[in-house]
């Protein structure tokens, strides 16, 4: 892979990399690969976030799918995990989400789910890529009597909300919360979901205009939410990203809580209820070292994968684990979902708070975070590869690791969705960690400048 599909589908600037022509070709190829000739005619679902370009790309995708004889059902604005759920409920052959997640409005993307609600296997993505880029094999268009048709769903958002509500028997009555929708997909679902579960909700950034998605709001910009929770003395603040597959929060004291700490609170609750399969949580190499210590102290096993929710899920499926996630807020609860689901995670976390009868700030004390610092370096595609092969870069990284020593670690990795190399350092001495990560990033950036 790597020419079209990254770690989270296809992503790029709308009308530059992600044009109507490209979207139509992807729709045609996806339908041809997933439903080859001779199939019983089935439908593919298309959901989208609130970006101005999403309806354009949905129309193009639908045209490509219909051209090879497959029907389309447009779900409208829904979260990414809603597509993964509804593809099963509506018995569709596949589901496609149009979103660039936490990225700004000029970007968009295409994520594809199979009939069971899982992201497509690498092999299928590679076959779709081959059809789109090399016309190999060429798609066979339907005859004029076999062209697919497009229908519009009027129940997608409400069906998803009802499902998430069904995952808890706990009423959230008594909780007063703020919800930051990032002017994205959760604007269509969050107020209904949390209000009907009993919480008193203050809605923030739930007025999308096509261009303001993720703009100074959502799970990547939580300052406004934090200030609102403090000034209004609320029990919690919930923050989602543009397509609501990520969730971070603010506790009742205004402390921003990342995915690692959320995972610790929920893992302990799940273990106590007998819901944590094999007493194991799956994280990534970027999971804070404090989570490892939390697991050791509470008799929980921890397994780390490569960064990316698809790798976390692969490990969960391989060994029948029930819970895993990332620091960014992609958390997967296999009992209820086939992918990361921000609103589902928030419901389960708040249910844990109610069950415990304590404040969120008290529950988060189960884990002590190690100081961690990360710098992103903007690089070319060639430079992404060079971090593994360039001798000068290798020497810089070896020197940094030696300085950190055994009390911490250095992690360097290329982003799977953006033109970035991420350099993260972690350890007991915060001052030293900040110095190492900044110095290392500066040296690596200079070393990669020629690529």
Steps between C-alpha positions, in 0.01 A plus 500: 500500500601863532400649166139573594422337833673605820446356846151653509369486145558752222564859602593823326397855414158507335504582129879453489588141590142410584311607188156398374668286236712323762200444727292360215783264408534385862126440524497299179808300601380435855163372380667280236749350747258453790210383282650333192301405190223251568420630847145534624436872467565665837556850629791703633445764768659845485529723808681831530619767739416870473774618262386709205659248263326196650179521296699544179707190573192303610334574166811393309543180701133415455523550124797267475329233711174519304686478169600141575149398602507543877245704699597779740335620820609846610506525881562874518712652778587226750806400704744252346407227753136542398591379151677199650190417706238573235669289233407202719156623605400587142659181360712692249796359309727783613502845654700807400568798725604831347714679757851619579445444870685763710648685199387846394223569249708508183584131548262212446527124489340167417480214751348169392343235725407144404161338561596417860595858584877455495742710298602326180790257509825618342456253214163647398634855525789401274259352244289817501818705463608291201165553327502877563862570409574235239157396372598145595264331461268741322154549650206361307222756477139395547268504200232768488246277676736404782624837625484541877267747669554749783272527803519736797476373860293706741575281802879451500591746777209400726562127448861550607401704807253231608770237470755689709234564763435124516861429603447627855239436765629796701314831508720808475248704697673733741796567272540845347740496206629707211528341156740632234386360164791647300236635257507148360301180487405487867303822444234271352488252790663605829235726651224245441714211628620649828178689577291186457739312730421757767792744500455876499692613193671826406566484126815658353620519139192320365420745217692379194519724194709272278826681573527515880542129576782450757580873489629588850269241649450127547739245641808670348420847646354457849583834662153650452333187635728497803426864578126441460500201738689701763289816470170311510615250767396198295557131567685441170564627149487266201702571185462320168689539174348574159357155436452409869710186504731666758412615849695693763361673805542760772436396859308699761819686601576607144780249442522375141483119497655316205423157358753319719341623824149437368614149412632446854173608665291285268733198515481489878120530490479225237729273701291549812186408303663198333475665158874522420581192294816322620564798731679664207502844338651567157676833444780627274866585521389859573298404808635684804739296713283588798233273353743208517553576869123526555454157343772346716343643814152371415571154362423596141704386200608756239588436134643775275453511120605738225320836502160487334163376617497235226808336658344516846188332365700234314667399827166501682345272240804273490486415870136581587573809709209729578654843555774711349585840364732791445610807688326711233162376620434218251361242742345171391253298704451177307189406694322791333694623199730396217689829496589798718186679617532829688142531619477136605822542700366814665178321597697212650738732688213701650327174591818407691481831686139436601575141606792615714302780662808722484621802307684442172808673645512237775482209255781630280739477795544128429773588248801732528619625163871514423621828346472462125587746225450477126609714206364464147735568210347578160678288238473368146389145419864409427611634838242281675690198370841652566454503877554124484796502261693827528823442697513855635145469633581163657796655683286791629237260632759271663650798686155606621418151626831482684429831674154385614641169623297230672266743678307583184471444127509667159244415231536627142242418237354640177135602511270272304260780408704823482838614352665485840762315700412483869776497764391410853710480816382375836656462845508603863687829453272741312766767447741249346226348282402839358864583427563166327188504283550860384872457429441169321217640289712797391791276399278247319320778311833634374619151405183435300490839326674367188228242425 
